[in-house]
Amino acid sequence: MKRILTRFLIANIAWIAVSCGSHEPKKTVSSSGKPVVKDSGRVVVFPADSITLAFFKTEVVTKSDLNAELSVPARVVATIVHSRENPEQNLVLFDNPDLTANYTEMLQHIINIREKGAIIQQKKAIVSQKQIELERYKDLLEHGAGTGKDVSDAKTELLSAETDKAVAQTDLANSKMAIIEHEARLKLAGFDPHALVHAPVNKVWVICDIPESQVVKVKEGSDCKLEFTSFPGETFAGTIEDVGEVVDNVTRMVKLRIGVKDASSRLRAGMFATVRFGVSEGNSLSVPKAVMVTVQGKNYVFVKKNDTTFERREILAGAQVNNRVIVYRGLQEADAVVTTGTLQLKGISFGY
């Protein structure tokens, strides 16, 4: 009987011990879990307690004036020097013999036009004089003091004077047509014919080619900097004088003419240079280049919608300015784009 009582007491004690242990609070373990991908990968949602959320960093999208430095190769195409034989007309030394011949012919046509213009003025004066003489002979004939032959001779002389004037005018028109051809060739090469004729001594012209996409970003009268191969480490100041009117069909480039003052007469036609000038992209939305990912030819960024949700956005990207990319479509001001963790979101969103 004692044995039975002893066993009963031991069983009760064990039950009480087990019962007391069962009331202790269970320890909970936080589970980060996996992110949920929605809308074919466009939306990625992380659990609120995910430790991964602290890894992602963002930048608020804003508009700003973006300016970049465009650097292009160039060469000296013409220099202006004093002429000893003709002090009234400075010499233009081109790096291209064909342009030299073309410019020389244009100068000759200019001289011819001036001379023919003076001749036409003389012819006009002669015509006016012959008209006066004809009227006088007509008046004499009406008053019986002249003869019909005098009137006839006066008419012949007037007709001859008018013919001479017409021939001179035709010659002038032909010379003007010829000069137009020479002017067109010079313009295609990037020159202003009028500026060439009236250029001062020590003026230097530099020509460079820029992509047609950059044409609207450069303006005549803007300053630029030039570094010549012949003078390493030295910078020359230049001014953009003209933006070409023709786009090359093959290269899609436009000529830019830059004027440089060379007071020391060191620059020579044919020298190579590098031109640097600023281009403005205007007030635009932009993002760091590193935030953009490209998949199958399309560009994307990730936008943080709230504390746990990220959205994939397709964007229309524009030009790259330094380390930033202009965004034309797909983002709005105040959007928070992901700057750190982009590749991780790319893998989750696209499944790789």
Steps between C-alpha positions, in 0.01 A plus 500: 500500500785736584655429164179592322471825697860589428456446125182712504680790666789484253256502207318806638823689550609423143163612364517826693853563370392436144194721545703789636749475210224509244395853609838660419472752204626371162786683339406652155755511219469786239472371147619727221337286232521550128380806302173471313514575127184639341379618159749293299792630701405867482436522876720351772372492860723408794375385841491786749755329722741421217856592588562555126302826496781685677731422208309704241585870460306754292530844342213742440458595133512875431542731202829684457703686239748254356815619330767283345832559329517383140846424369561460125804492269562801277753657268612844392355555153596860428717781629504868403830671420596842367551542125800710395393525137140597577472665844128557447428126487645260760607152395309190607719189536291182481603145587320386182639602156156463342356751743787737424421485127128536569553801723735663249241462224235646729720804565545546126125488450455756778743731318320438172165575657629829635646596164190393308283687745697816425475433125122459527477835675691655211273327248193628683639854487560465125145369447362796695706739288381336176138527613549870563657546155214311334243721669691811391514387134128422511430847632716657229317301234163616630612865475657461158854538627600135461474213255354151515847357447618665824215334688569164335870517584417593862268199526774271366751633747253457787429142395872426481555650849212294642644185339842569653334547839307173464819311408678643805208402722508147360872475571437621855224242549731222374773608739252500789386150408860383491578651837199323652657166401829590668320626811306172523822296489654710776188469714498122459859505628383697805603854399316830478610656168431854623702440818791365294516812284490739796698295754766681703864392517581221750148362487493119502212268417462152640247247370362202692213257442229434758217243495172635368343408836718765666425783258213646702720505810770733366444866425681752287699744711575244774853470631711186475851381583755354261815298558737461205725202448785738421465676836431233766371624832401841361138608461371742238170686517258475211151610402240297313429713195279275293309171514486334159178493298560156347506153661738251341296216348752233603643611835193698619738770621474879482793737459573752770719804424701647784686828492829544688711814542865412450679822593836322516454341153590151621212303354530355150246361257485123533579482872290256704313595814245381753201723565309493828178686552201469727163372383180550694235230530258743660285445807438125495427199716806283541621200697846359571611269221553217751129481592395402147491137387452385141313182414425396141565850369276676753614720786360469852537651845349393832287741703430462870123535553492450878706339775465149357399540134714566191370557147681437174464790253587501131653835406586685182862598554672791328855624482757423765643810670806415705377215725128575465241398242213724391155340535231613256225261606425254780584708807358803677647748742511371860521134392753313716721294271712220644871582484633210710362151447393549139661176379336303781157635405574427136566135584179470703286693249617319188562167665876481456 
